[in-house]
Amino acid sequence: MADVRDDDIIRAKPLGSAPVALSVLDLATVGTGRTARQALLTTVDLARLAERRGYHRFWVAEHHSMPGVASSSPAVILAHVAAHTERIRLGSGGVMLPNHAPLVIAEQFGTLEALAPGRIDLGLGRAPGTDGATAAALRRQDRMPQGADDFPEQLSELTRFLDDDFPDAHPYARIHAVPGPIQGRVPGGVQRADRPSIWLLGSSGFSARLAGLLGLPFSFAHHFSAANTLPALEVYRESFRPSAVLDRPYAKIGVQAFAADDAKEARRQVLTGALSMLRLRTGRPGLVPSPEEAASYAYGLAEQEFVADWLRNVVFGTPDEVREQLTSLAERTGVDELMITTNAHGPEARLHSYELIADAFGLPGGA
């Protein structure tokens, strides 16, 4: 792997009283009574808030065929967000590599790097992020697209496109991802900026081990796979080998968190995300329900158990309570960064939550 990233660039420093750096993961969620346009405009508002308040990164996820999620095209969203921000790091959390040809991803994120030099993260996942039929449709194939077993090969191909370093005998040796390194080597070309920093994402030990062996930063999906968090982080740290990118492990986790002015309101808001996830897991995906809809829903016994189990891994409450829980989580896991995601119905509540969390940790930019 080419020496394209400095260890100090990847690492983030905590601000205020935060135990580690804090970042944001957004899904451009669409609530009942709202539109995808409104959700995407909220994504821009949230990115600008995150930049103003000292959050380190702003990532968007890739999901498909989900009515309540408008983030099906991370590269397009990130280009728009880049035009409305100046400093905050932007990235994918993540691009699902099996859904795309590696050359296409290299071109998209090379373009993003050219538009926002030194600010782009390329977070990669090995799952399709959707059902099998949708995954096949994404690649126009009648069979299932490449899956987890092919992920290391796909990752290697993508990295070579980004670095433009295929061996001379390789079939792709004369193919170049543009914007990219080739433009710094042709007569009259300008020296390229660093390419996007690659992160591996995961919810189990597979990507954790691969990230460790390759010396890459690792992001774990604690927000929907909490039982696997500590084992996966242990695998990552034990398998880590220093690389041109990192001299020691760097891990962050995604965490569902929501702060409100009082604990009752916080629970009322997070219940919307719990009901949304319940419907998704039972084959009934839809728009994110309103707090009123979530409160009046007639939960069956099994549904009550699912919601209770889901909420056990959601950090919510007053700003002080959220600060204490996030601090405890950072200490318990030993991670270098927490990436906060908030699944709630309305934009006002979501934006207010991020403001309250920033205030609780004394991040810059407050009133």
C-alpha positions as CSV (number, residue, x, y, z in Angstrom):
1,M,0.0,0.0,0.0
2,A,1.3,3.4,-0.9
3,D,2.3,5.9,1.7
4,V,-0.7,8.1,1.3
5,R,-1.8,9.0,4.8
6,D,0.0,10.3,7.8
7,D,-0.9,8.7,11.1
8,D,-1.6,12.1,12.6
9,I,-4.1,13.0,9.9
10,I,-6.2,10.0,10.6
11,R,-6.1,10.4,14.4
12,A,-8.6,12.8,15.9
13,K,-8.0,14.8,19.2
14,P,-10.8,15.1,21.7
15,L,-12.2,18.5,22.4
16,G,-13.6,20.0,25.5
17,S,-14.2,17.4,28.2
18,A,-15.0,14.6,25.7
19,P,-13.0,11.5,26.5
20,V,-12.4,10.9,22.8
21,A,-13.1,12.7,19.5
22,L,-16.8,12.8,18.7
23,S,-18.2,12.5,15.1
24,V,-21.5,12.2,13.4
25,L,-23.1,9.4,11.2
26,D,-26.2,10.5,9.3
27,L,-28.7,8.3,7.3
28,A,-30.8,11.2,5.9
29,T,-33.9,9.6,7.6
30,V,-37.3,10.4,6.2
31,G,-40.1,10.8,8.8
32,T,-43.8,10.4,8.2
33,G,-45.2,13.6,6.6
34,R,-41.8,14.6,5.3
35,T,-40.0,14.3,2.0
36,A,-36.6,13.0,0.8
37,R,-35.7,16.6,-0.1
38,Q,-36.4,17.8,3.4
39,A,-34.3,14.9,4.8
40,L,-31.4,15.7,2.6
41,L,-31.6,19.4,3.4
42,T,-31.5,18.4,7.1
43,T,-28.3,16.4,6.3
44,V,-26.7,19.6,5.1
45,D,-27.9,21.5,8.2
46,L,-26.5,18.8,10.4
47,A,-23.2,18.7,8.7
48,R,-22.8,22.5,9.2
49,L,-23.8,22.2,12.8
50,A,-21.3,19.4,13.3
51,E,-18.6,21.6,11.8
52,R,-19.5,24.6,13.9
53,R,-19.6,22.5,17.1
54,G,-16.3,20.7,16.7
55,Y,-17.4,17.2,15.7
56,H,-14.5,15.7,13.9
57,R,-16.1,13.7,11.0
58,F,-19.4,13.7,9.2
59,W,-20.3,10.4,7.5
60,V,-23.3,9.2,5.6
61,A,-24.4,5.6,5.2
62,E,-25.4,3.6,2.1
63,H,-28.8,1.9,2.2
64,H,-31.1,0.8,-0.5
65,S,-34.8,0.1,-1.0
66,M,-35.6,1.6,2.5
67,P,-38.4,4.2,2.4
68,G,-37.2,5.8,5.7
69,V,-33.6,6.3,4.6
70,A,-32.6,8.7,1.8
71,S,-28.9,8.0,1.8
72,S,-28.7,5.6,-1.1
73,S,-25.9,7.5,-2.8
74,P,-23.2,8.6,-0.4
75,A,-20.9,10.1,-3.0
76,V,-23.6,12.4,-4.4
77,I,-24.6,13.5,-0.9
78,L,-21.0,14.1,0.2
79,A,-20.4,16.3,-2.9
80,H,-23.3,18.5,-1.9
81,V,-22.3,18.6,1.8
82,A,-18.7,19.4,0.8
83,A,-20.0,22.5,-1.0
84,H,-21.7,23.7,2.2
85,T,-18.8,23.0,4.7
86,E,-15.2,24.1,4.9
87,R,-13.2,22.0,7.4
88,I,-15.0,19.0,8.8
89,R,-13.9,15.6,7.4
90,L,-16.5,13.9,5.2
91,G,-16.9,10.3,4.5
92,S,-19.0,7.2,3.8
93,G,-20.1,5.0,6.7
94,G,-20.0,3.3,4.4
95,V,-19.9,2.5,0.8
96,M,-20.9,-1.2,0.4
97,L,-18.1,-2.5,-1.8
98,P,-20.0,-5.6,-3.2
99,N,-22.5,-3.3,-4.7
100,H,-20.1,-1.4,-6.9
101,A,-17.2,-1.9,-9.4
102,P,-14.0,-0.8,-7.6
103,L,-13.1,1.6,-10.4
104,V,-16.4,3.5,-10.0
105,I,-15.7,4.0,-6.3
106,A,-12.2,5.1,-7.0
107,E,-13.4,7.7,-9.5
108,Q,-16.2,8.9,-7.3
109,F,-14.0,9.4,-4.2
110,G,-11.2,10.7,-6.3
111,T,-13.6,13.4,-7.5
112,L,-14.6,14.1,-3.9
113,E,-11.0,14.4,-2.9
114,A,-10.4,16.9,-5.7
115,L,-13.4,18.9,-4.6
116,A,-12.5,18.8,-0.9
117,P,-8.8,18.0,-0.6
118,G,-7.6,16.4,2.6
119,R,-11.1,16.0,4.0
120,I,-12.4,12.7,2.5
121,D,-12.7,9.3,4.2
122,L,-13.7,6.2,2.3
123,G,-15.4,3.9,4.7
124,L,-16.0,0.4,3.2
125,G,-18.4,-2.3,4.2
126,R,-18.5,-5.9,2.9
127,A,-22.3,-6.4,3.2
128,P,-24.7,-5.2,0.4
129,G,-26.7,-3.2,2.9
130,T,-30.0,-4.5,1.5
131,D,-31.7,-7.7,0.5
132,G,-30.4,-10.1,-2.2
133,A,-32.7,-9.1,-5.0
134,T,-31.9,-5.4,-4.5
135,A,-28.2,-6.2,-4.3
136,A,-28.4,-8.1,-7.6
137,A,-30.4,-5.2,-9.2
138,L,-27.6,-2.8,-8.2
139,R,-25.2,-4.7,-10.4
140,R,-27.7,-5.7,-13.1
141,Q,-27.1,-9.4,-12.5
142,D,-29.4,-12.3,-12.3
143,R,-27.1,-14.0,-9.8
144,M,-26.1,-12.8,-6.4
145,P,-23.3,-10.2,-6.5
146,Q,-19.9,-10.8,-5.1
147,G,-20.0,-11.1,-1.3
148,A,-17.9,-11.4,1.8
149,D,-15.5,-14.0,0.4
150,D,-14.5,-11.7,-2.4
151,F,-14.1,-8.6,-0.2
152,P,-10.3,-8.7,0.2
153,E,-9.8,-9.1,-3.5
154,Q,-12.2,-6.2,-4.2
155,L,-10.5,-4.1,-1.6
156,S,-7.1,-4.8,-3.1
157,E,-8.4,-3.8,-6.6
158,L,-9.9,-0.6,-5.3
159,T,-6.7,0.4,-3.4
160,R,-4.6,-0.2,-6.5
161,F,-6.9,2.0,-8.6
162,L,-6.7,4.8,-5.9
163,D,-2.9,4.5,-5.9
164,D,-2.6,3.8,-9.6
165,D,0.0,1.0,-9.0
166,F,-1.2,-2.1,-10.8
167,P,1.8,-4.3,-11.8
168,D,2.8,-3.9,-15.5
169,A,1.5,-7.3,-16.4
170,H,-1.9,-6.8,-14.8
171,P,-4.9,-6.5,-17.2
172,Y,-5.8,-3.1,-15.5
173,A,-2.3,-1.7,-15.7
174,R,-3.3,0.8,-18.4
175,I,-6.5,1.8,-16.7
176,H,-6.4,4.9,-14.5
177,A,-8.9,6.2,-12.0
178,V,-9.4,9.9,-12.8
179,P,-9.2,12.2,-10.9
180,G,-6.1,10.4,-9.5
181,P,-2.3,9.9,-9.5
182,I,-2.0,9.7,-13.3
183,Q,-2.7,13.4,-13.5
184,G,0.4,14.2,-11.5
185,R,2.6,12.2,-13.8
186,V,1.6,13.5,-17.3
187,P,3.4,16.5,-18.8
188,G,1.8,19.7,-17.6
189,G,-0.2,17.8,-14.9
190,V,-0.5,19.1,-11.4
191,Q,0.6,17.2,-8.3
192,R,-2.4,15.4,-6.9
193,A,-3.6,15.7,-3.3
194,D,-3.6,12.7,-1.0
195,R,-6.2,10.2,-1.9
196,P,-9.1,9.4,0.5
197,S,-8.2,7.6,3.7
198,I,-9.6,4.0,3.6
199,W,-11.5,2.7,6.6
200,L,-12.9,-0.8,7.0
201,L,-16.3,-1.1,8.6
202,G,-17.8,-4.1,10.3
203,S,-20.3,-5.7,12.7
204,S,-18.3,-8.9,13.3
205,G,-14.7,-10.1,13.4
206,F,-14.1,-10.5,9.6
207,S,-13.5,-6.8,8.8
208,A,-11.8,-6.3,12.2
209,R,-9.2,-8.9,11.4
210,L,-8.7,-7.7,7.9
211,A,-8.3,-4.0,9.0
212,G,-5.8,-5.1,11.6
213,L,-3.7,-7.2,9.1
214,L,-3.7,-4.3,6.6
215,G,-2.9,-1.6,9.3
216,L,-6.1,0.3,8.5
217,P,-8.4,2.3,10.8
218,F,-11.5,0.3,11.9
219,S,-15.1,1.4,12.6
220,F,-17.4,-1.0,14.3
221,A,-21.2,-0.8,14.2
222,H,-21.9,-0.9,17.9
223,H,-25.2,0.8,17.3
224,F,-26.8,-2.4,15.9
225,S,-24.3,-5.1,16.9
226,A,-23.4,-4.2,20.5
227,A,-22.9,-7.8,21.6
228,N,-20.0,-8.2,19.1
229,T,-18.3,-4.9,19.9
230,L,-15.7,-6.0,22.5
231,P,-14.8,-9.2,20.7
232,A,-14.3,-7.4,17.4
233,L,-12.2,-4.7,18.9
234,E,-10.0,-7.3,20.5
235,V,-9.6,-9.1,17.2
236,Y,-8.6,-5.8,15.5
237,R,-6.0,-4.9,18.1
238,E,-4.5,-8.4,18.3
239,S,-4.2,-8.7,14.5
240,F,-2.9,-5.2,13.9
241,R,0.2,-4.8,11.9
242,P,1.8,-1.3,11.5
243,S,1.5,0.1,8.0
244,A,2.3,3.2,5.9
245,V,-1.1,4.4,7.1
246,L,-1.0,3.7,10.8
247,D,1.7,2.9,13.3
248,R,-0.8,1.6,15.9
249,P,-4.5,0.7,15.9
250,Y,-7.2,3.3,15.6
251,A,-10.7,2.2,16.3
252,K,-14.0,4.0,16.5
253,I,-17.6,2.8,17.1
254,G,-21.0,4.0,16.0
255,V,-23.4,4.6,18.8
256,Q,-27.1,5.6,18.8
257,A,-27.4,8.6,21.1
258,F,-30.1,11.1,21.8
259,A,-30.2,14.0,24.3
260,A,-33.3,16.1,25.2
261,D,-34.0,18.7,27.8
262,D,-35.6,16.1,30.0
263,A,-35.4,12.3,30.1
264,K,-39.1,11.7,29.3
265,E,-38.8,13.6,26.1
266,A,-35.6,11.7,25.2
267,R,-37.4,8.4,25.6
268,R,-40.4,9.6,23.6
269,Q,-38.1,10.5,20.7
270,V,-35.9,7.4,20.7
271,L,-39.0,5.2,20.6
272,T,-39.6,6.3,17.0
273,G,-36.3,4.8,16.0
274,A,-37.0,1.6,17.9
275,L,-40.4,1.2,16.2
276,S,-38.8,1.9,12.8
277,M,-36.2,-0.8,13.4
278,L,-38.9,-3.2,14.6
279,R,-40.8,-2.8,11.4
280,L,-37.6,-3.2,9.3
281,R,-36.6,-6.4,11.1
282,T,-40.1,-7.8,10.6
283,G,-40.2,-7.1,6.9
284,R,-42.3,-3.9,7.1
285,P,-39.9,-1.0,6.3
286,G,-41.4,2.4,6.1
287,L,-40.9,6.0,7.0
288,V,-39.7,6.9,10.5
289,P,-42.9,7.1,12.6
290,S,-43.7,10.2,14.6
291,P,-43.4,10.2,18.4
292,E,-47.2,10.1,18.7
293,E,-47.4,7.1,16.4
294,A,-44.7,5.3,18.3
295,A,-46.4,6.0,21.6
296,S,-49.8,4.8,20.5
297,Y,-48.6,1.7,18.6
298,A,-50.1,-1.6,20.0
299,Y,-46.9,-3.6,20.8
300,G,-47.3,-7.3,21.1
301,L,-45.3,-9.2,23.7
302,A,-42.5,-10.2,21.4
303,E,-42.4,-6.6,20.0
304,Q,-42.1,-5.2,23.5
305,E,-39.2,-7.5,24.1
306,F,-37.5,-6.4,20.9
307,V,-38.0,-2.7,21.7
308,A,-36.7,-3.1,25.2
309,D,-33.6,-5.0,23.9
310,W,-33.0,-2.4,21.3
311,L,-33.2,0.5,23.7
312,R,-30.7,-1.1,26.0
313,N,-28.0,-0.2,23.5
314,V,-29.2,3.3,22.8
315,V,-27.7,6.2,24.9
316,F,-30.5,8.6,25.7
317,G,-31.6,11.0,28.4
318,T,-30.7,14.5,29.6
319,P,-27.4,16.0,28.4
320,D,-25.6,15.1,31.6
321,E,-26.9,11.5,31.4
322,V,-25.8,11.1,27.8
323,R,-22.4,12.6,28.6
324,E,-21.9,10.1,31.4
325,Q,-23.0,7.1,29.3
326,L,-20.9,8.1,26.3
327,T,-17.9,8.6,28.6
328,S,-18.5,5.2,30.2
329,L,-18.8,3.5,26.7
330,A,-15.5,5.1,25.5
331,E,-13.7,3.9,28.7
332,R,-15.2,0.4,28.5
333,T,-14.3,-0.1,24.9
334,G,-11.0,1.8,24.8
335,V,-11.9,3.3,21.4
336,D,-10.3,6.4,19.9
337,E,-13.5,7.9,18.6
338,L,-17.2,7.8,19.0
339,M,-19.5,8.3,16.0
340,I,-22.9,9.4,17.1
341,T,-26.0,8.6,15.0
342,T,-29.5,9.7,15.9
343,N,-32.6,8.1,14.4
344,A,-35.6,10.3,15.3
345,H,-38.6,11.6,13.4
346,G,-38.2,15.3,13.1
347,P,-35.2,17.4,12.2
348,E,-35.6,19.9,15.0
349,A,-35.2,17.2,17.7
350,R,-32.2,15.6,16.0
351,L,-30.3,18.9,15.5
352,H,-31.1,19.9,19.1
353,S,-29.8,16.6,20.4
354,Y,-26.4,17.2,18.7
355,E,-26.3,20.7,20.1
356,L,-27.0,19.4,23.6
357,I,-24.4,16.7,23.4
358,A,-21.8,19.3,22.2
359,D,-22.8,21.5,25.1
360,A,-22.5,18.7,27.6
361,F,-18.9,18.1,26.6
362,G,-18.0,21.7,26.3
363,L,-17.3,21.6,22.6
364,P,-16.6,24.9,20.8
365,G,-19.1,27.0,19.0
366,G,-21.8,27.0,21.7
367,A,-24.1,30.0,22.5
